[in-house]
Amino acid sequence: MLRVLLRVLRVLRSTSYFFTGSSAERQGARVASVRHRSAKASVKASYDKANRTSGGSFRGPGLDEGLRILASVKSCFHVPILTDIHEPSHARAAGDVADVLQIPAFLSRQTDLLVAAAKTGRVVNIKKGQFLAPDDMKHAVAKVVGAGNPRVIVTERGTSFGYHNLVVDMRAFPMMRAQGVPVVFDVTHSLQLPGAGEGVTSGLAEYIEPLASAGVAAGVDGVFLEVHEEPARARSDAQNALRLDRLEPLLQRLLAIDAIAKQAEAHQHG
């Protein structure tokens, strides 16, 4: 079954990227509905966005408060939690809460960070750097496996194409799957226009559906989507997030494509 990683962006007062207040119940119910009726879903959220375009951009509530909120979301909605770490010293604390530790694309070659994540025993999701070829990810995977943890996922999130632009090479999916690891397609981050705004990243959300469909048809094991009730109000990735009310129709479309792709793959190898 297609696995869906949902990053739910929520802005309320000083807290971003997390379910909070009464709105948390509404969004949590929607994610739970998706998880039980459509696909296996996880929630991705960040306690600290250390790689924002501008130093003045909102980063999140920080390690302690952020992990407290993530633990609450996990307890209330019974969904697996994925969070990213930017420093080796954060790995153990984050691993005590999250089911999956994510290595940001910009840090995908940082050996100490990869090893620290691996040593927690949690699943490690390595986002492919925008500067890396698909085949180069075998070295990042080897660092995690070499530290004693075979539980690795690799995520495609686009490749730099000149200034302020990313492209997705569909050949990357079978290339990385050939490395023996599950491959996830981060659709919405692949539609970023990095640094193209005034001190922020811009994006092309209107292409989420066709790009996601193409990736699933190419045989990915899961998709990663940025979702927000009102993307224009999001404090991060406002220009490339999917509206929450468009989530379930998109997932139904992707699941239908996934079924055909997996059937064809089974027939080919059968």
C-alpha atoms as one frame of an Amber mdcrd trajectory, in Angstrom:
protein
   0.000   0.000   0.000   1.139   3.508  -0.748   2.420   5.167   2.394   1.610
   8.825   2.789   3.697  11.194   4.879   1.640  14.231   5.728   3.285  17.356
   6.969   0.434  19.334   8.478   1.250  23.008   8.765  -0.750  24.947  11.314
  -0.231  28.533  12.427  -1.802  29.642  15.683  -0.295  32.429  17.771   3.403
  31.591  18.152   3.212  27.920  17.264   3.665  26.587  13.765   3.831  23.151
  12.150   1.824  21.547  14.916  -1.746  20.617  15.825  -2.826  23.116  18.458
  -6.078  24.072  20.203  -9.498  23.216  18.787  -8.122  23.350  15.250  -5.870
  20.452  16.200  -8.919  18.290  16.755 -10.328  19.127  13.327  -7.070  18.509
  11.508  -6.276  15.443  13.574  -9.654  13.978  12.708  -9.000  14.564   9.007
  -5.594  12.889   9.163  -7.029   9.987  11.163  -9.762   9.630   8.541  -7.186
   9.498   5.761  -5.121   6.991   7.687  -7.959   4.579   8.389  -9.912   4.853
   5.129  -7.375   5.596   2.445  -3.716   5.018   3.248  -1.180   4.541   5.970
  -0.407   8.086   7.040   2.173   9.679   9.300   2.414  13.256  10.533   5.606
  15.228   9.946   6.294  18.322  12.018   9.361  20.337  13.026  10.327  21.640
  16.442  12.972  23.875  14.849  13.366  24.907  11.216  17.059  25.722  11.268
  17.369  26.197   7.497  14.929  29.032   6.783  15.778  31.391   3.904  15.854
  34.459   6.159  17.230  34.719   9.667  14.091  36.638  10.594  11.701  33.826
   9.626   9.794  31.879  12.265  11.647  28.705  13.285   9.266  26.961  15.671
   8.904  26.465  19.437  12.281  24.820  20.014  13.405  21.363  21.084  11.721
  20.913  24.471   8.357  22.516  23.749   8.274  21.146  20.223   8.848  17.560
  21.327   6.218  17.975  24.040   3.688  19.001  21.380   4.721  16.155  19.100
   4.281  13.660  21.942   0.804  15.065  22.562  -0.150  14.750  18.881   1.101
  11.164  18.827  -0.871  10.293  21.958  -4.100  12.032  20.927  -4.333  10.885
  17.316  -2.406   7.593  17.374  -0.391   8.427  14.283   3.328   7.832  13.710
   5.431  10.982  14.050   8.279  12.077  11.800  10.530  15.010  12.675  13.771
  16.384  11.296  16.987  16.888  13.226  19.736  19.360  12.373  22.287  18.542
  15.073  23.643  15.185  16.305  22.976  16.264  19.895  19.218  16.355  19.200
  18.970  12.783  17.914  18.386  10.975  21.195  15.710  13.343  22.512  13.899
  13.454  19.174  14.130   9.684  18.864  12.400   9.264  22.220   9.278  10.823
  20.670   9.396  10.413  16.892   9.013   7.154  15.016  11.060   8.458  12.089
  14.020  10.842  12.199  14.500  12.879   9.048  17.824  14.154   7.753  17.294
  17.446   5.882  18.381  17.547   2.245  21.023  20.212   2.886  22.572  17.892
   5.509  22.284  14.587   3.665  26.063  14.062   3.556  26.746  14.978   7.205
  28.220  11.782   8.598  27.919  12.620  12.304  24.236  13.516  11.914  23.458
  10.345   9.960  25.261   8.154  12.483  23.590   9.839  15.468  20.164   9.280
  13.917  21.044   5.675  13.118  22.115   4.925  16.684  18.662   5.804  18.043
  17.286   2.714  16.322  14.495   4.753  14.761  13.706   4.688  11.067  15.952
   7.234   9.324  14.517   9.170   6.384  17.287  10.771   4.325  16.161  13.525
   2.000  18.289  13.592  -1.142  20.256  16.806  -1.404  19.251  19.051  -4.288
  22.899  18.830  -5.355  23.170  15.015  -5.394  22.698  12.460  -8.141  20.327
   9.593  -7.276  23.176   7.078  -7.225  25.070   9.194  -4.683  22.476   8.341
  -2.046  23.973   4.882  -1.666  26.772   6.486   0.359  24.367   8.183   2.774
  22.427   4.942   3.150  25.665   3.057   3.837  26.529   5.449   6.670  23.268
   4.629   8.455  23.444   0.895   7.795  27.112   0.863   8.787  26.128   2.329
  12.162  23.964  -0.733  12.761  20.584   0.490  11.560  19.112  -1.021   8.364
  15.850   0.929   8.730  16.409   3.576   6.049  14.127   5.523   3.716  15.335
   7.805   0.927  13.250  10.808  -0.154  13.402  12.631  -3.484  12.726  16.374
  -3.209  13.936  17.765  -6.510  17.256  18.726  -8.064  18.592  22.249  -8.538
  18.006  23.470 -12.090  19.716  26.812 -12.460  18.743  29.565 -10.034  15.520
  29.479  -7.988  14.218  26.309  -9.596  13.982  22.563  -9.039  13.154  19.677
 -11.365  12.337  16.026 -10.705  13.955  13.340 -12.836  11.577  10.368 -12.807
  14.534   8.056 -13.464  15.650   8.810  -9.905  12.935   6.609  -8.402  13.975
   3.258  -9.920  17.638   4.221  -9.497  17.235   4.709  -5.746  14.871   1.771
  -5.286  17.613  -0.389  -6.815  19.667   0.429  -3.704  17.277  -1.777  -1.715
  15.531   0.956   0.277  11.988   2.374   0.171  11.757   5.595  -1.834   9.409
   8.446  -0.935   8.532  11.371  -3.201   8.348  14.754  -1.462   5.997  16.314
  -3.978   5.406  19.718  -2.452   9.026  20.554  -1.634   9.937  19.564  -5.185
   7.693  22.419  -6.310   9.584  25.050  -4.351  11.250  27.965  -6.076  14.094
  28.293  -3.546  14.758  31.859  -2.458  12.581  33.239  -5.257  10.456  35.347
  -2.901  11.503  38.407  -0.929  13.514  36.600   1.729  11.288  33.525   1.461
  10.923  30.504  -0.786   8.230  30.662  -3.445   6.506  27.699  -5.084   4.164
  26.226  -7.678   1.361  24.490  -5.790  -0.786  24.268  -8.927   1.385  21.376
 -10.123   1.015  19.170  -7.033  -1.536  16.797  -8.552   0.210  16.078 -11.879
   3.657  15.736 -10.317   2.375  13.449  -7.559   0.558  11.317 -10.125   3.698
  10.970 -12.235   5.798   9.948  -9.244   3.336   7.307  -8.082   3.085   5.942
 -11.623   6.890   5.656 -11.600   6.625   3.294  -8.636   7.491   5.237  -5.480
   6.770   3.620  -2.123   5.227   6.726  -0.594   4.509  10.406  -1.000   5.196
  13.367   1.261   2.776  16.296   1.137   2.702  19.683   2.831  -0.907  20.326
   3.855  -2.595  23.385   5.341  -6.194  24.516   5.802  -5.268  27.930   4.383
  -1.854  27.760   2.676  -1.655  31.546   2.295  -1.497  31.810   6.107   1.255
  29.219   6.565   4.513  30.496   8.044   6.500  28.130   5.870   6.041  26.848
   2.311   2.835  28.801   1.770   3.327  28.802  -2.010   3.759  25.053  -2.413
   1.386  23.543   0.167  -1.766  21.592  -0.665  -5.107  22.839   0.638  -6.436
  20.420   3.244  -9.793  20.025   1.484  -7.965  18.740  -1.616  -6.095  16.047
   0.281  -8.534  13.139   0.245  -9.476  13.486  -3.461  -5.782  13.545  -4.340
  -5.053  10.490  -2.207  -7.870   8.547  -3.845  -6.368   9.405  -7.232  -2.874
   8.390  -6.121  -4.065   5.131  -4.584  -5.791   4.200  -7.846  -2.612   4.930
  -9.819  -0.532   3.056  -7.243  -2.683  -0.054  -7.577  -2.167  -0.108 -11.350
   1.585   0.539 -11.037   2.057  -2.206  -8.451  -0.022  -4.643 -10.503   2.102
  -3.956 -13.573   5.290  -4.339 -11.536   4.127  -7.666 -10.122   3.203  -8.915
 -13.596   6.598  -7.851 -14.954   8.456  -9.763 -12.253   6.009 -12.647 -12.117
